Amino acid sequence: MSLARAALALVTATAAFSCAHTRTGDAPTTRPLAIIAVNDVYRVASPSETPEGGLARVATLARDWARTHDVLVTMAGDFVSPALETTFGSGGRHMIEALDALEGPPDDAVHVVVTLGNHEYDIKPPDFCAAFDGRRGERGFEVVAKDTALFPPCLKGPIPAWTTHELGGRTVCLTGSLGAIVPELNPQASVLAPEALVEGRPDGCDLQILLTHQNMPDDLRLAAALRALPGQPETLILGGHEHTGLSATHAAPWVLKAPSDARRAYVLDYAAGPPRLLDVALTGETPPEAPDVRAIGDRWRAQVLEKRGIDPALWGRVLWPTLPVMIEGEETALRERETTLANLFADSARLQAKAGERPVVTVINTGSLRLGRDIPAGKDLTAGHLLETDLFEAAVVRVPDVTPAELTAIATASFREWPGSGRFPGVSSNLSIRWSGTGDAVVTATGNVDLLTTDFMCSNPKGALENPALRAACEARKGRIETIGTLRGLVQSCLEQTVCRDALAKVISSARIAVPGKVP
């Protein structure tokens, strides 16, 4: 099984958010079909210093293809969270409005279909449901999903299990599922078997598209099971969740996953019969951002900053001019090895914490750091970068008197499901951890320490970030744990002080974590 790393990015999908199985207004056509597949897109507009990705570029790509093709844009989950606008009060409405706008004028042949991802469930149900109020009704994107056990009550009615579109002379049927992630979100819910996932498929489908949001091995198992299941039409599995471009096209059904934030897109062109697979970069002016969709992002960004009382000028405020090193913020790096972004946050927290009778060390999870791109050496680090990175607004807590044995257990749990796990640790420079790939980690603590971590990790999140050893350490010290500030606030405070910033410059590149194949 060859897993070819490919860049899969943006897709602009279509359909109305309704219970109907067939999109009103679809009609047989002689125009060929083009599918644009994206997933895990959290931005409407791209960052100014890195002009790539974002829904505004997806809109342009889709509308360009719509000149000659019927276009189906698919979004395989995670489209409203985590995002700065969602954290600061949009409830995901900025992305919902942008997705609706992908179709452009009513006569454009662009259709958008999305499914839900695990991060859609970060939002409280009333806010999530309210985000869909006031949508355009007949026009706009459509949500499909079969994992009804996860739906908040306000969504149980409007979300269909399947939708059908007549596109490019084909009957295209789509469904969606969170697959193997379901038990993490609801331990009482079960994973749908392949035969259950395709159950209820409308009659007459020429092309079956499964929008999934789970890990690649689970998608590959699904593909193998579907190959053995009789009576299946031509099938595509368009997935999300990893944030890395992945593809498996050695056998049908193909499995395709785009990189996060629509930095690249997979386009399937059916103009000549079997699909021609294109790997499209969404960078710079090729394609440019659609002005109407970009305006949606700009308006929501300004609105949520004002709501939080944050001066928009803060966004561009330089905190660290002319960076001495590259800040590595790509999520694939953050989840498999030591990075300067994780070091920046871990060391800033340690340097800002008051000294006590015991050494202070930091252990945070890198899955909570969401910058999603690198900042080259020589560029400026701004307050906007910090706002984009700490999207969960984590509070930093001080867990006192942690023993070397506890610290070893916490570190060992951080490497579970490595590489690619959001529980991978970011640690301060006065801590050294080595892990061979099996067994316990080796930690250089010789005595008890005060541990800085986030309140979120201390509260024992379930699923991908769960760290039972950290939970036990926190529970054993109830009443003694102190909140010292927000993660972003501690970093900004450090960078605003010349002494602290100079101290960071000396340690930010120092080696502290060694894992197989990634020894510093």
C-alpha positions as a printed NumPy array, in Angstrom:
array([[  0.   ,   0.   ,   0.   ],
       [  1.697,   3.116,  -1.135],
       [  0.72 ,   6.189,   0.821],
       [  1.822,   8.945,  -1.485],
       [  2.189,  12.261,   0.279],
       [  0.322,  14.619,  -1.885],
       [ -1.027,  18.023,  -1.236],
       [ -4.721,  17.999,  -1.087],
       [ -6.343,  21.197,  -0.345],
       [ -9.223,  23.153,  -0.975],
       [-12.632,  22.312,  -2.02 ],
       [-15.699,  24.39 ,  -2.408],
       [-18.746,  22.188,  -2.11 ],
       [-22.405,  22.719,  -2.734],
       [-25.871,  21.934,  -1.656],
       [-28.532,  23.308,   0.596],
       [-28.732,  22.653,   4.318],
       [-32.012,  20.758,   4.254],
       [-33.467,  17.322,   4.724],
       [-33.997,  16.801,   1.009],
       [-32.01 ,  13.993,  -0.588],
       [-31.805,  15.639,  -4.004],
       [-30.598,  19.182,  -4.517],
       [-33.366,  21.326,  -5.947],
       [-32.311,  22.847,  -9.237],
       [-29.893,  20.074, -10.21 ],
       [-30.494,  18.901, -13.75 ],
       [-28.798,  16.496, -16.155],
       [-26.05 ,  18.231, -18.081],
       [-23.529,  17.529, -20.801],
       [-20.833,  19.495, -19.01 ],
       [-18.189,  17.244, -17.404],
       [-17.835,  16.847, -13.66 ],
       [-14.965,  18.28 , -11.602],
       [-14.556,  17.519,  -7.897],
       [-12.485,  19.782,  -5.637],
       [-11.713,  18.128,  -2.291],
       [-10.585,  19.967,   0.848],
       [-10.702,  19.339,   4.58 ],
       [ -9.682,  20.897,   7.898],
       [ -9.96 ,  24.471,   6.621],
       [-10.047,  27.058,   9.402],
       [ -9.367,  30.282,   7.501],
       [-11.412,  32.357,   5.097],
       [ -8.438,  34.5  ,   4.073],
       [ -4.772,  33.575,   4.047],
       [ -2.165,  35.217,   6.308],
       [ -0.607,  38.309,   4.774],
       [  2.972,  37.055,   5.135],
       [  2.081,  33.618,   3.736],
       [ -0.375,  34.102,   0.854],
       [ -1.667,  30.56 ,   0.504],
       [ -4.827,  28.616,   1.206],
       [ -8.103,  29.776,   2.714],
       [-11.672,  29.56 ,   1.443],
       [-11.324,  32.752,  -0.613],
       [ -8.833,  30.959,  -2.893],
       [-11.027,  27.861,  -3.001],
       [-13.846,  30.066,  -4.257],
       [-11.744,  31.326,  -7.155],
       [-10.586,  27.823,  -8.062],
       [-14.141,  26.479,  -8.042],
       [-15.537,  29.359, -10.081],
       [-12.745,  29.005, -12.654],
       [-13.557,  25.31 , -13.137],
       [-17.267,  26.151, -13.283],
       [-16.728,  27.926, -16.607],
       [-16.452,  24.519, -18.278],
       [-17.537,  21.932, -15.68 ],
       [-20.192,  21.1  , -13.132],
       [-18.173,  21.574,  -9.935],
       [-18.602,  19.695,  -6.678],
       [-16.612,  21.038,  -3.735],
       [-16.324,  18.713,  -0.727],
       [-15.19 ,  19.569,   2.793],
       [-14.365,  16.492,   4.875],
       [-14.87 ,  17.979,   8.333],
       [-13.378,  20.596,  10.661],
       [-14.578,  23.805,   9.06 ],
       [-15.681,  25.982,  11.996],
       [-13.172,  25.156,  14.749],
       [-10.487,  25.755,  15.841],
       [-10.377,  29.275,  14.451],
       [ -9.652,  32.636,  16.013],
       [-13.041,  33.963,  14.943],
       [-14.859,  30.982,  16.473],
       [-12.925,  31.266,  19.74 ],
       [-13.643,  34.992,  19.91 ],
       [-17.379,  34.7  ,  19.372],
       [-18.412,  33.943,  15.784],
       [-19.607,  30.459,  16.718],
       [-18.32 ,  29.374,  13.318],
       [-20.58 ,  31.762,  11.418],
       [-17.632,  33.292,   9.555],
       [-16.878,  29.948,   7.879],
       [-20.537,  29.105,   7.296],
       [-21.063,  32.423,   5.538],
       [-17.924,  31.902,   3.455],
       [-18.93 ,  28.35 ,   2.501],
       [-22.325,  29.629,   1.389],
       [-20.591,  32.239,  -0.763],
       [-18.419,  29.718,  -2.615],
       [-21.132,  29.144,  -5.181],
       [-21.04 ,  32.745,  -6.316],
       [-23.977,  34.062,  -8.351],
       [-27.022,  31.746,  -8.516],
       [-26.263,  30.608, -12.076],
       [-22.774,  29.315, -11.272],
       [-22.392,  25.546, -11.502],
       [-20.658,  25.111,  -8.138],
       [-22.085,  22.79 ,  -5.485],
       [-20.713,  22.41 ,  -1.942],
       [-21.187,  19.43 ,   0.381],
       [-19.555,  19.101,   3.8  ],
       [-19.539,  16.653,   6.679],
       [-18.768,  17.258,  10.345],
       [-15.351,  16.763,  11.959],
       [-14.34 ,  16.236,  15.572],
       [-13.612,  19.946,  16.11 ],
       [-17.162,  20.899,  15.191],
       [-17.947,  19.424,  18.62 ],
       [-15.634,  21.916,  20.356],
       [-18.478,  24.41 ,  20.043],
       [-21.328,  24.356,  22.542],
       [-24.45 ,  22.944,  20.853],
       [-26.567,  26.126,  21.155],
       [-23.801,  28.212,  19.559],
       [-23.172,  25.616,  16.861],
       [-26.848,  25.397,  15.95 ],
       [-27.271,  29.176,  16.074],
       [-24.462,  29.497,  13.564],
       [-26.712,  27.932,  10.927],
       [-29.544,  30.422,  11.478],
       [-30.171,  32.916,   8.724],
       [-28.538,  30.856,   5.973],
       [-29.683,  31.376,   2.428],
       [-31.951,  28.344,   2.299],
       [-32.164,  26.895,  -1.189],
       [-28.705,  28.068,  -2.211],
       [-25.587,  27.387,  -0.206],
       [-23.716,  24.375,   1.069],
       [-25.228,  21.171,   2.429],
       [-24.199,  19.079,   5.436],
       [-24.427,  15.275,   5.315],
       [-23.569,  12.878,   8.14 ],
       [-24.621,   9.432,   9.367],
       [-23.322,   9.651,  12.961],
       [-26.648,  10.818,  14.354],
       [-25.758,   9.712,  17.904],
       [-23.381,  12.689,  18.034],
       [-25.756,  15.38 ,  16.838],
       [-27.045,  17.954,  19.317],
       [-30.863,  17.933,  19.372],
       [-31.117,  21.114,  17.312],
       [-29.289,  19.419,  14.406],
       [-30.91 ,  15.982,  14.421],
       [-33.611,  17.005,  11.966],
       [-31.82 ,  19.128,   9.369],
       [-28.849,  16.849,   8.626],
       [-29.561,  14.117,   6.057],
       [-27.564,  10.889,   5.869],
       [-27.282,  11.111,   2.079],
       [-27.61 ,  13.712,  -0.629],
       [-27.852,  13.192,  -4.382],
       [-26.758,  15.518,  -7.188],
       [-27.063,  15.226, -10.958],
       [-23.684,  16.501, -12.138],
       [-21.704,  15.943, -15.308],
       [-24.257,  13.447, -16.571],
       [-23.793,  11.349, -13.422],
       [-25.911,  10.663, -10.381],
       [-23.537,  11.505,  -7.528],
       [-24.482,  10.318,  -4.02 ],
       [-22.659,  11.574,  -0.915],
       [-22.662,  10.641,   2.76 ],
       [-20.37 ,  11.492,   5.676],
       [-19.007,   9.916,   8.845],
       [-16.564,  10.544,  11.689],
       [-15.761,   6.838,  11.64 ],
       [-13.274,   5.633,  14.23 ],
       [-13.274,   9.009,  16.032],
       [-16.882,   8.54 ,  17.172],
       [-16.071,   6.734,  20.479],
       [-13.729,   9.573,  21.485],
       [-16.614,  12.034,  21.223],
       [-19.306,   9.756,  22.628],
       [-18.217,   6.533,  24.393],
       [-21.8  ,   5.258,  24.13 ],
       [-21.802,   5.521,  20.33 ],
       [-20.385,   2.824,  18.074],
       [-18.362,   3.031,  14.879],
       [-20.436,   2.413,  11.774],
       [-19.458,  -0.771,   9.941],
       [-18.74 ,  -0.305,   6.206],
       [-22.024,  -1.938,   5.26 ],
       [-23.864,   0.391,   7.665],
       [-22.082,   3.425,   6.244],
       [-23.338,   2.714,   2.718],
       [-26.753,   1.546,   3.914],
       [-29.6  ,   3.695,   2.677],
       [-27.719,   4.846,  -0.406],
       [-30.246,   6.219,  -2.905],
       [-30.985,   4.078,  -5.951],
       [-29.268,   4.737,  -9.235],
       [-25.964,   6.167,  -7.977],
       [-23.217,   6.243, -10.593],
       [-20.647,   7.674,  -8.176],
       [-20.622,   7.18 ,  -4.408],
       [-18.567,   9.649,  -2.344],
       [-17.848,   8.952,   1.316],
       [-16.728,  12.052,   3.221],
       [-14.821,  10.758,   6.24 ],
       [-13.02 ,  12.4  ,   9.126],
       [-10.697,   9.825,  10.679],
       [ -7.097,   8.616,  10.499],
       [ -5.641,   7.316,   7.227],
       [ -5.274,   3.681,   8.426],
       [ -9.002,   3.67 ,   9.202],
       [ -9.779,   5.04 ,   5.743],
       [ -7.599,   2.348,   4.167],
       [ -9.433,  -0.341,   6.123],
       [-12.722,   1.139,   4.947],
       [-11.515,   1.06 ,   1.332],
       [-10.485,  -2.596,   1.654],
       [-13.842,  -3.515,   3.192],
       [-15.731,  -1.765,   0.397],
       [-13.727,  -3.669,  -2.218],
       [-15.034,  -6.885,  -0.664],
       [-18.605,  -5.615,  -0.4  ],
       [-20.71 ,  -6.594,  -3.436],
       [-22.904,  -4.213,  -5.339],
       [-20.922,  -1.011,  -4.817],
       [-20.895,   1.689,  -7.503],
       [-17.755,   3.637,  -8.376],
       [-16.571,   5.032,  -5.033],
       [-14.32 ,   7.794,  -3.713],
       [-13.241,   8.244,  -0.084],
       [-12.472,  11.924,   0.485],
       [-11.154,  12.25 ,   4.013],
       [ -9.866,  14.67 ,   6.595],
       [ -8.348,  14.846,  10.083],
       [ -4.579,  14.441,   9.561],
       [ -3.86 ,  17.942,   8.171],
       [ -1.29 ,  16.326,   5.864],
       [ -1.702,  15.641,   2.166],
       [ -2.194,  11.887,   1.797],
       [ -3.399,   9.708,  -1.049],
       [ -3.871,   6.025,  -1.84 ],
       [ -4.679,   5.512,  -5.521],
       [ -3.163,   2.06 ,  -6.092],
       [ -6.629,   0.481,  -6.16 ],
       [-10.246,   1.554,  -6.16 ],
       [-11.728,   3.148,  -4.191],
       [ -9.236,   5.984,  -4.077],
       [ -8.561,   7.64 ,  -0.719],
       [ -7.622,  11.328,  -0.845],
       [ -6.873,  13.778,   1.971],
       [ -5.784,  17.388,   1.548],
       [ -3.379,  19.421,   3.696],
       [ -5.106,  21.685,   6.19 ],
       [ -6.288,  25.211,   5.369],
       [ -6.612,  24.493,   1.628],
       [ -2.956,  25.124,   0.925],
       [ -3.301,  22.619,  -1.921],
       [ -6.287,  20.941,  -3.529],
       [ -6.982,  17.658,  -5.242],
       [ -9.074,  18.195,  -8.331],
       [-10.662,  15.221, -10.095],
       [-11.515,  16.033, -13.712],
       [-14.015,  13.666, -15.361],
       [-13.867,  15.322, -18.805],
       [-12.414,  12.229, -20.5  ],
       [-14.084,   9.328, -18.698],
       [-11.931,   8.034, -15.8  ],
       [-10.934,  10.873, -13.488],
       [ -7.708,  12.763, -14.068],
       [ -6.193,  13.592, -10.663],
       [ -4.615,  17.032, -10.317],
       [ -2.583,  18.279,  -7.364],
       [ -3.176,  22.035,  -7.271],
       [ -1.231,  24.509,  -5.14 ],
       [ -3.269,  27.443,  -3.829],
       [ -0.524,  30.001,  -3.432],
       [ -0.108,  33.678,  -4.193],
       [ -2.124,  34.819,  -7.187],
       [ -2.565,  31.328,  -8.643],
       [ -5.388,  31.46 ,  -7.863],
       [ -6.03 ,  34.84 ,  -6.228],
       [ -8.545,  35.237,  -3.429],
       [-12.144,  35.889,  -4.454],
       [-12.766,  39.469,  -3.233],
       [-16.332,  38.797,  -2.056],
       [-15.249,  35.831,   0.072],
       [-12.121,  37.607,   1.351],
       [-14.369,  40.473,   2.475],
       [-16.365,  38.038,   4.621],
       [-13.199,  36.978,   6.427],
       [-11.99 ,  40.544,   6.941],
       [-15.37 ,  41.655,   8.285],
       [-15.611,  38.815,  10.796],
       [-11.983,  39.244,  11.92 ],
       [-12.576,  42.936,  12.688],
       [-15.907,  42.179,  14.369],
       [-14.614,  39.551,  16.789],
       [-11.522,  41.578,  17.719],
       [-13.745,  44.557,  18.516],
       [-16.061,  42.312,  20.551],
       [-13.088,  41.207,  22.663],
       [-11.87 ,  44.765,  23.084],
       [ -8.714,  44.039,  21.1  ],
       [ -7.372,  46.934,  19.067],
       [ -7.029,  45.686,  15.452],
       [ -3.665,  47.458,  15.391],
       [ -2.442,  44.847,  17.896],
       [ -2.562,  42.271,  15.113],
       [  0.481,  43.707,  13.404],
       [  2.343,  44.725,  16.553],
       [  5.904,  43.39 ,  16.379],
       [  6.923,  41.465,  19.502],
       [ 10.168,  39.916,  18.25 ],
       [ 11.75 ,  41.806,  15.343],
       [ 14.057,  39.973,  12.96 ],
       [ 13.689,  36.453,  14.356],
       [ 17.07 ,  34.793,  14.982],
       [ 15.662,  31.372,  14.013],
       [ 12.787,  30.011,  11.982],
       [  9.648,  29.427,  14.042],
       [  8.444,  25.972,  12.982],
       [  4.658,  26.01 ,  13.118],
       [  3.677,  23.307,  10.615],
       [  1.383,  20.87 ,  12.412],
       [  3.051,  17.738,  11.059],
       [  6.351,  18.828,  12.636],
       [  4.688,  19.876,  15.901],
       [  3.167,  16.416,  16.327],
       [  6.295,  14.355,  15.708],
       [  9.401,  16.206,  16.944],
       [ 10.733,  19.128,  18.922],
       [ 10.007,  22.494,  17.271],
       [ 10.954,  26.095,  17.934],
       [  7.272,  27.101,  18.205],
       [  6.669,  24.633,  21.04 ],
       [  9.969,  25.706,  22.628],
       [  8.901,  29.362,  22.413],
       [  5.676,  28.719,  24.317],
       [  7.157,  26.29 ,  26.86 ],
       [ 10.188,  28.466,  27.671],
       [  8.181,  31.701,  27.842],
       [  5.877,  30.162,  30.448],
       [  8.848,  28.952,  32.502],
       [ 10.656,  32.289,  32.306],
       [  7.531,  34.169,  33.407],
       [  6.72 ,  31.887,  36.352],
       [  7.902,  33.034,  39.756],
       [ 10.81 ,  31.055,  41.138],
       [ 10.027,  28.841,  44.113],
       [ 11.721,  26.278,  46.286],
       [ 11.689,  23.73 ,  43.439],
       [ 12.765,  24.006,  39.783],
       [  9.96 ,  24.976,  37.403],
       [  9.534,  22.957,  34.19 ],
       [  6.925,  23.163,  31.434],
       [  5.121,  20.319,  29.657],
       [  2.372,  21.307,  27.208],
       [  0.73 ,  19.401,  24.363],
       [  1.662,  20.612,  20.896],
       [ -1.746,  19.734,  19.422],
       [ -3.069,  22.928,  21.011],
       [ -0.651,  25.126,  19.014],
       [ -2.403,  26.031,  15.768],
       [ -0.241,  28.452,  13.788],
       [ -0.157,  26.005,  10.869],
       [  2.852,  27.486,   9.072],
       [  6.521,  28.4  ,   9.507],
       [  7.792,  31.944,  10.074],
       [ 11.229,  32.281,   8.446],
       [ 14.259,  33.565,  10.319],
       [ 14.717,  37.287,   9.746],
       [ 10.966,  37.961,   9.71 ],
       [  9.098,  39.65 ,  12.566],
       [  6.989,  37.736,  15.095],
       [  3.786,  39.662,  15.802],
       [  0.976,  39.608,  18.329],
       [ -1.219,  38.336,  15.507],
       [  0.903,  35.2  ,  15.276],
       [  0.276,  34.494,  18.964],
       [ -3.457,  35.099,  18.566],
       [ -3.527,  32.603,  15.697],
       [ -1.481,  30.009,  17.597],
       [ -3.305,  29.814,  20.934],
       [ -6.813,  29.371,  19.548],
       [ -8.037,  27.497,  22.621],
       [ -7.086,  30.308,  25.037],
       [ -5.384,  27.894,  27.389],
       [ -4.704,  28.865,  30.996],
       [ -1.363,  27.803,  32.465],
       [ -1.446,  26.12 ,  35.871],
       [  1.345,  25.322,  38.31 ],
       [  1.192,  21.766,  39.665],
       [  3.481,  21.663,  42.733],
       [  5.94 ,  19.05 ,  43.927],
       [  5.77 ,  16.605,  41.013],
       [  8.101,  13.632,  41.457],
       [ 10.541,  12.278,  38.844],
       [  8.428,   9.113,  38.6  ],
       [  5.284,  11.135,  37.904],
       [  7.121,  13.256,  35.351],
       [  8.38 ,  10.114,  33.609],
       [  4.847,   8.702,  33.42 ],
       [  3.506,  12.01 ,  32.059],
       [  6.236,  12.146,  29.414],
       [  5.718,   8.504,  28.423],
       [  1.975,   9.034,  27.93 ],
       [  2.756,  12.037,  25.725],
       [  4.329,   9.745,  23.12 ],
       [  1.349,   7.397,  22.822],
       [  0.3  ,   7.037,  19.162],
       [  3.436,   8.871,  18.028],
       [  4.011,  10.237,  15.419],
       [  1.134,  12.49 ,  14.499],
       [ -0.568,  12.774,  17.865],
       [ -1.655,  16.081,  19.365],
       [ -0.459,  14.907,  22.792],
       [  3.207,  15.15 ,  21.667],
       [  4.975,  17.277,  24.314],
       [  6.513,  20.694,  24.164],
       [  8.907,  21.122,  27.105],
       [ 11.077,  23.86 ,  28.568],
       [ 14.821,  23.913,  27.951],
       [ 15.693,  22.821,  31.501],
       [ 14.081,  19.427,  30.86 ],
       [ 15.499,  16.649,  28.686],
       [ 13.407,  13.71 ,  27.479],
       [ 14.492,  10.702,  25.431],
       [ 12.151,   8.039,  24.108],
       [ 13.248,   4.978,  22.14 ],
       [  9.894,   4.279,  20.52 ],
       [  8.865,   1.681,  23.091],
       [  8.703,   1.508,  26.873],
       [  9.144,   4.423,  29.233],
       [ 10.629,   7.78 ,  28.374],
       [ 13.882,   8.804,  30.063],
       [ 13.571,  12.151,  31.848],
       [ 16.46 ,  14.121,  33.362],
       [ 14.652,  15.239,  36.517],
       [ 16.632,  14.264,  39.618],
       [ 14.307,  15.806,  42.18 ],
       [ 10.791,  17.103,  42.589],
       [  9.684,  19.984,  40.361],
       [  6.801,  22.407,  39.939],
       [  5.129,  21.505,  36.652],
       [  3.581,  24.112,  34.364],
       [  0.899,  22.734,  32.059],
       [ -2.503,  23.837,  30.78 ],
       [ -5.752,  23.608,  32.679],
       [ -7.181,  21.736,  29.696],
       [ -4.609,  18.939,  29.962],
       [ -4.953,  18.846,  33.736],
       [ -8.689,  18.217,  33.358],
       [ -7.965,  14.987,  31.451],
       [ -9.397,  15.437,  27.975],
       [-10.635,  12.234,  26.381],
       [ -9.422,  10.592,  23.214],
       [ -6.425,  11.881,  21.293],
       [ -5.097,  14.13 ,  24.076],
       [ -5.812,  11.979,  27.121],
       [ -2.904,  11.74 ,  29.585],
       [ -3.959,   9.669,  32.626],
       [ -0.632,  10.26 ,  34.388],
       [ -1.073,  14.022,  34.208],
       [ -4.668,  13.743,  35.393],
       [ -3.556,  11.682,  38.392],
       [ -0.864,  14.224,  39.298],
       [ -3.389,  17.06 ,  39.136],
       [ -6.074,  15.201,  41.096],
       [ -3.572,  14.359,  43.837],
       [ -2.914,  18.089,  44.323],
       [ -6.421,  19.536,  44.276],
       [ -6.514,  22.801,  46.183],
       [ -2.798,  23.391,  45.634],
       [ -2.831,  24.066,  41.898],
       [ -2.32 ,  27.722,  40.966],
       [ -3.308,  29.468,  37.733],
       [ -0.502,  31.804,  36.648],
       [ -1.937,  33.276,  33.435],
       [ -2.914,  32.425,  29.888],
       [ -0.445,  30.684,  27.627],
       [ -0.605,  33.437,  25.037],
       [ -0.38 ,  36.149,  27.694],
       [  2.768,  34.647,  29.216],
       [  4.462,  34.449,  25.815],
       [  3.534,  38.026,  24.926],
       [  4.658,  39.303,  28.321],
       [  8.03 ,  37.599,  27.897],
       [  8.543,  38.973,  24.393],
       [  7.736,  42.506,  25.589],
       [ 10.658,  42.353,  28.046],
       [ 14.122,  42.627,  26.548],
       [ 15.705,  40.475,  29.27 ],
       [ 13.173,  37.683,  28.799],
       [ 13.365,  37.868,  24.996],
       [ 17.158,  37.699,  25.128],
       [ 16.916,  34.654,  27.403],
       [ 14.562,  33.027,  24.895],
       [ 16.977,  33.671,  22.048],
       [ 19.658,  31.694,  23.899],
       [ 17.532,  28.585,  24.495],
       [ 14.851,  28.435,  21.794],
       [ 16.93 ,  26.141,  19.569],
       [ 18.404,  24.029,  22.361],
       [ 17.779,  20.282,  22.086],
       [ 15.439,  18.826,  24.687],
       [ 13.418,  15.971,  23.112],
       [ 14.87 ,  12.961,  21.301],
       [ 12.623,  10.434,  19.531],
       [ 13.478,   7.749,  16.937],
       [ 14.78 ,   9.313,  13.748],
       [ 14.389,  12.802,  15.206],
       [ 17.326,  13.064,  17.593],
       [ 18.271,  16.751,  17.99 ]])
